[in-house]
């Protein structure tokens, strides 16, 4: 089983290395990818917080 996992990992690593060499501005692309992921997760987090706050507000209005 370990042999199969190692081969899959090495195959992925070789493919990624080839892609990195073939595309220009590799560092910039990785930085932008990480930035976009971070912005997306922050958006999801803040939407959940806002939704939770609206639920609390609505629950408070219905209790009166």
Secondary structure as UniProt FT lines:
FT   HELIX           2..22
FT   HELIX           26..63
//
